[in-house]
Amino acid sequence: MKNQDSILIFGASGQIGKSLIRKLTKNNYRVIAVTRSIHRKGYQIKTQSNYGYLELEEINSFTEKNISSLISRSSICINLIGILYEKKPNQFNLFHSDLPSLLSKLALKNSLEQFIHISALGIENAKDSEYAKSKLSGEEHVRKNFSKAIILKPSIVYSVDDNFTTNFMSLLSNLPFMPLYYNGDTKFTPIHVSDFTNIIYEIIQKNITGETIECIGPEIFTFKEMLIKILKSINKKRLLFPLPLFLAKISAKIFQLMPKPILTIDQLKLLKYDNIISKKYKTNFDLNMNANKKFENEISRYSFNWTSGGQFSKKKLIK
């Protein structure tokens, strides 16, 4: 039997998923959180919710049979699943295109109130990136299969649980220098995870449907400017130098052999393109869903983990 208050979340163990579970269960929504490994991720997810408002479901394969049984018990489905690099061939298409296509078809079949799909900002022009092409394909399938779907296209989503600012804090803490790809000129509009979570929550509260929304924070930075702010936050000085493209390609080929690549060839291609609004769609600000958290202030709240002295280092938060 379908529970009209249940929200089904795919990708629940990531930074957005955990933040969203906190927000929804705090406001008395029942959440069904899907994970591929309850043993590895279950406890971590459980700590995010109000008692009695969270149900964990383990799925090892995203078959129509497995997914149908979950969607039939929900009124809203949110797809947060995304990968930054492929561990096996065709994983971009599997997770970014095939899965959203299946979810959107089942959302229509089960007459869901809302289907919210998370894509990515700044991918329209990145025709040479497999990541971007798979994300765009997923958007096309979702729009075709379920016209009521909401597609959210965030810029970099950052927090203490991210894979962006924390990775660079670690790298800049340990390396004497940092290469700048494409001179560090690529532009970004980072959004804090709590602001992005609030946008998703407002979409649910207002029952918004049939929109594609570009989700951005209040500031625009180049890649170099973001690194400078991270360095300032961890109280380090490092050499930042432009890396010629042919050397960048060589380093990316080496890095992508690592279990968790620092950089891949596909990510290098993606870095050519600005991560800012395309002006093809409405933004969260256009819909009066503001994102006000400032990048420098927010990273200062957790960067002490990478400073000399750790939590006992003397540092004042920016106001």
C-alpha positions as CSV (number, residue, x, y, z in Angstrom):
1,M,0.0,0.0,0.0
2,K,1.3,3.4,-1.0
3,N,2.2,5.8,1.9
4,Q,1.3,9.3,0.8
5,D,3.9,10.8,3.1
6,S,6.8,8.5,2.0
7,I,9.7,10.0,-0.1
8,L,11.9,7.5,-1.9
9,I,15.6,8.6,-2.2
10,F,18.1,7.0,-4.4
11,G,21.7,7.9,-3.6
12,A,20.9,8.5,0.1
13,S,24.4,7.9,1.5
14,G,26.0,10.9,-0.3
15,Q,26.4,14.4,1.2
16,I,23.1,15.6,-0.4
17,G,21.2,12.5,0.6
18,K,22.3,12.7,4.3
19,S,21.5,16.4,4.4
20,L,18.1,15.8,2.8
21,I,17.2,13.0,5.1
22,R,17.9,15.3,8.1
23,K,15.7,18.0,6.6
24,L,12.8,15.8,5.6
25,T,12.5,13.6,8.7
26,K,12.9,16.7,10.9
27,N,9.7,18.0,9.2
28,N,7.8,14.7,9.7
29,Y,8.3,13.2,6.2
30,R,8.8,9.4,6.1
31,V,11.8,8.5,4.0
32,I,12.7,5.3,2.2
33,A,16.5,5.5,1.7
34,V,18.0,3.2,-0.9
35,T,21.6,2.0,-0.5
36,R,23.6,-0.7,-2.2
37,S,25.2,-1.7,1.1
38,I,23.4,-1.5,4.4
39,H,26.4,-2.9,6.3
40,R,28.7,-0.1,5.1
41,K,26.3,2.8,4.8
42,G,23.3,1.9,7.0
43,Y,24.5,3.2,10.4
44,Q,25.8,6.4,8.8
45,I,22.4,7.1,7.2
46,K,20.4,6.2,10.3
47,T,22.2,8.8,12.4
48,Q,20.8,11.5,10.1
49,S,17.1,10.9,10.8
50,N,14.5,11.4,13.4
51,Y,13.6,8.1,15.1
52,G,10.8,6.2,13.3
53,Y,10.9,8.3,10.1
54,L,13.5,6.4,8.1
55,E,13.3,3.0,6.4
56,L,16.5,1.5,4.8
57,E,16.3,-0.6,1.7
58,E,19.2,-2.4,0.1
59,I,19.3,-2.8,-3.7
60,N,22.3,-4.6,-5.3
61,S,21.0,-4.2,-8.9
62,F,18.7,-1.6,-10.3
63,T,16.2,-3.9,-12.0
64,E,12.7,-2.8,-12.8
65,K,11.3,-5.4,-10.4
66,N,13.4,-4.2,-7.5
67,I,12.6,-0.5,-8.1
68,S,8.9,-1.0,-8.9
69,S,8.2,-2.4,-5.4
70,L,9.8,0.6,-3.8
71,I,8.1,3.2,-6.0
72,S,4.7,1.7,-5.5
73,R,5.0,2.5,-1.7
74,S,5.9,6.1,-2.3
75,S,4.4,9.4,-3.4
76,I,7.6,11.2,-4.3
77,C,10.9,9.8,-5.7
78,I,14.2,11.7,-5.7
79,N,17.2,10.5,-7.7
80,L,20.5,11.8,-6.4
81,I,22.7,9.1,-7.9
82,G,25.7,10.3,-9.8
83,I,29.3,9.3,-10.4
84,L,32.4,11.4,-11.2
85,Y,34.4,8.7,-12.9
86,E,33.9,5.2,-14.3
87,K,35.3,2.1,-12.6
88,K,34.0,0.0,-15.4
89,P,33.0,0.8,-19.1
90,N,29.6,2.3,-19.7
91,Q,29.0,3.2,-16.0
92,F,28.2,6.9,-16.9
93,N,25.4,5.8,-19.2
94,L,24.1,3.2,-16.7
95,F,23.8,5.6,-13.8
96,H,23.2,8.9,-15.6
97,S,21.0,7.9,-18.5
98,D,19.6,4.3,-18.2
99,L,18.6,4.6,-14.5
100,P,16.9,8.0,-14.7
101,S,15.0,6.7,-17.8
102,L,13.7,3.7,-15.8
103,L,12.9,5.7,-12.7
104,S,10.9,8.3,-14.7
105,K,9.0,5.6,-16.6
106,L,8.0,4.0,-13.3
107,A,7.1,7.4,-11.8
108,L,4.6,7.9,-14.6
109,K,3.3,4.3,-14.3
110,N,2.7,4.7,-10.6
111,S,1.3,8.2,-10.9
112,L,3.8,9.8,-8.5
113,E,3.1,13.3,-7.3
114,Q,6.7,14.3,-8.0
115,F,9.8,12.9,-9.5
116,I,13.0,15.0,-8.8
117,H,16.1,14.2,-10.8
118,I,19.5,15.7,-10.0
119,S,21.6,16.5,-13.1
120,A,24.5,19.0,-13.4
121,L,25.1,22.6,-14.3
122,G,27.3,23.7,-17.2
123,I,27.2,20.5,-19.3
124,E,25.3,21.8,-22.4
125,N,28.5,22.7,-24.3
126,A,30.7,19.9,-23.1
127,K,30.1,17.7,-26.1
128,D,33.5,16.0,-25.7
129,S,32.9,14.8,-22.1
130,E,31.3,11.4,-21.6
131,Y,30.1,12.5,-18.2
132,A,28.3,15.5,-19.7
133,K,26.8,13.5,-22.6
134,S,25.4,10.9,-20.2
135,K,23.9,13.6,-17.9
136,L,22.3,15.3,-20.8
137,S,20.9,12.0,-22.1
138,G,19.4,11.3,-18.7
139,E,17.7,14.7,-18.7
140,E,16.2,14.0,-22.2
141,H,14.9,10.6,-21.0
142,V,13.3,12.1,-17.9
143,R,11.6,15.0,-19.8
144,K,10.3,12.5,-22.4
145,N,9.1,9.9,-20.0
146,F,7.5,12.1,-17.2
147,S,6.5,15.6,-18.2
148,K,5.9,16.5,-14.5
149,A,9.4,15.8,-13.5
150,I,11.7,18.3,-11.8
151,I,15.2,18.4,-13.1
152,L,17.7,20.2,-10.8
153,K,21.1,21.3,-12.2
154,P,23.4,22.3,-9.4
155,S,26.9,23.8,-9.6
156,I,29.5,22.3,-7.2
157,V,27.7,21.3,-4.0
158,Y,30.1,21.7,-1.1
159,S,30.2,20.9,2.6
160,V,32.4,19.0,5.1
161,D,31.1,15.8,3.5
162,D,31.9,16.7,-0.1
163,N,34.5,15.4,-2.5
164,F,35.7,18.8,-3.7
165,T,36.7,21.3,-1.0
166,T,37.9,18.5,1.3
167,N,40.0,16.9,-1.4
168,F,41.7,20.1,-2.2
169,M,42.3,20.9,1.5
170,S,44.1,17.6,1.8
171,L,46.1,18.1,-1.4
172,L,47.0,21.7,-0.6
173,S,48.0,20.6,2.9
174,N,50.5,18.0,1.6
175,L,51.7,19.3,-1.7
176,P,54.1,22.3,-2.1
177,F,52.4,23.3,-5.3
178,M,49.1,22.9,-7.3
179,P,48.8,22.9,-11.1
180,L,46.1,25.1,-12.6
181,Y,44.3,23.6,-15.5
182,Y,43.3,26.0,-18.3
183,N,45.1,28.7,-16.3
184,G,42.5,28.3,-13.5
185,D,40.1,30.5,-15.4
186,T,37.1,28.1,-15.4
187,K,34.2,29.7,-13.5
188,F,32.0,28.1,-10.8
189,T,28.9,29.1,-8.8
190,P,29.2,26.8,-5.7
191,I,26.2,26.1,-3.6
192,H,26.3,24.9,0.0
193,V,24.6,21.5,0.6
194,S,22.1,23.0,3.1
195,D,21.0,25.6,0.6
196,F,20.6,23.0,-2.0
197,T,18.7,20.8,0.4
198,N,16.4,23.7,1.2
199,I,15.6,24.2,-2.5
200,I,14.6,20.5,-2.8
201,Y,12.5,20.8,0.4
202,E,10.7,23.9,-1.0
203,I,10.0,22.2,-4.3
204,I,8.3,19.4,-2.3
205,Q,6.4,21.8,-0.1
206,K,5.1,23.9,-3.0
207,N,4.4,20.8,-5.1
208,I,6.4,22.3,-8.1
209,T,6.4,20.1,-11.2
210,G,7.5,20.3,-14.8
211,E,10.5,22.6,-14.3
212,T,14.2,22.5,-15.0
213,I,16.0,24.6,-12.5
214,E,19.7,25.7,-12.4
215,C,20.8,25.7,-8.8
216,I,23.5,28.2,-7.9
217,G,25.0,29.9,-4.9
218,P,25.3,33.7,-4.5
219,E,28.9,34.0,-5.8
220,I,30.9,33.3,-9.0
221,F,34.6,32.3,-8.7
222,T,37.3,31.1,-11.0
223,F,39.0,27.8,-10.1
224,K,42.1,29.7,-9.1
225,E,40.1,32.0,-6.9
226,M,38.5,29.0,-5.1
227,L,41.9,27.5,-4.5
228,I,43.2,30.8,-3.1
229,K,40.2,30.9,-0.7
230,I,40.8,27.3,0.4
231,L,44.5,28.1,1.0
232,K,43.5,31.1,3.1
233,S,41.1,29.0,5.1
234,I,43.7,26.3,5.9
235,N,46.3,29.0,6.5
236,K,48.7,27.6,3.9
237,K,50.8,29.2,1.1
238,R,51.4,27.2,-2.0
239,L,52.6,27.8,-5.5
240,L,49.8,27.8,-8.1
241,F,51.0,27.5,-11.6
242,P,49.4,27.0,-15.0
243,L,50.0,23.6,-16.4
244,P,50.4,23.2,-20.2
245,L,47.6,21.1,-21.7
246,F,49.8,18.3,-23.0
247,L,51.3,17.8,-19.5
248,A,47.8,18.0,-18.0
249,K,46.7,15.2,-20.2
250,I,49.7,13.1,-19.2
251,S,49.0,13.6,-15.5
252,A,45.3,12.9,-15.9
253,K,46.1,9.5,-17.6
254,I,48.3,8.6,-14.6
255,F,45.8,9.9,-12.0
256,Q,42.9,8.0,-13.5
257,L,44.7,4.7,-12.8
258,M,44.3,5.3,-9.0
259,P,41.4,3.6,-7.1
260,K,40.0,7.1,-6.4
261,P,41.3,9.3,-9.2
262,I,42.3,12.9,-8.4
263,L,41.7,13.7,-12.1
264,T,40.6,11.8,-15.2
265,I,40.9,12.6,-18.9
266,D,37.1,13.1,-19.0
267,Q,37.2,15.5,-16.0
268,L,40.0,17.4,-17.7
269,K,37.8,17.9,-20.7
270,L,34.9,19.0,-18.5
271,L,37.1,21.6,-16.8
272,K,37.3,23.6,-20.1
273,Y,33.7,24.7,-19.6
274,D,32.3,27.3,-17.1
275,N,30.1,25.9,-14.4
276,I,27.6,28.8,-14.5
277,I,24.0,29.4,-15.6
278,S,23.2,28.7,-19.2
279,K,20.2,31.2,-19.2
280,K,18.2,28.4,-20.9
281,Y,16.3,27.7,-17.6
282,K,15.1,29.4,-14.5
283,T,17.4,29.5,-11.5
284,N,16.5,29.0,-7.9
285,F,16.7,32.8,-7.4
286,D,14.2,33.3,-10.2
287,L,11.8,31.1,-8.1
288,N,12.5,33.0,-4.9
289,M,14.5,30.0,-3.5
290,N,17.6,31.9,-2.3
291,A,21.0,30.3,-1.5
292,N,22.8,32.8,0.7
293,K,25.7,30.9,2.3
294,K,29.0,32.4,1.3
295,F,31.8,30.0,0.2
296,E,34.6,31.5,2.2
297,N,32.6,31.6,5.4
298,E,31.2,28.1,5.1
299,I,34.5,26.3,4.4
300,S,36.1,28.2,7.4
301,R,33.7,26.2,9.6
302,Y,35.3,22.9,8.8
303,S,38.8,23.7,7.4
304,F,40.4,23.5,10.8
305,N,40.8,19.8,10.1
306,W,43.5,20.7,7.7
307,T,45.2,23.5,9.6
308,S,48.2,23.2,11.9
309,G,46.8,22.7,15.4
310,G,43.5,21.3,14.0
311,Q,40.5,22.3,16.1
312,F,42.7,24.2,18.5
313,S,44.1,26.5,15.8
314,K,43.2,30.1,16.4
315,K,40.9,31.4,13.6
316,K,38.0,33.7,13.5
317,L,35.0,32.8,11.3
318,I,34.1,35.4,8.6
319,K,30.9,37.2,9.2
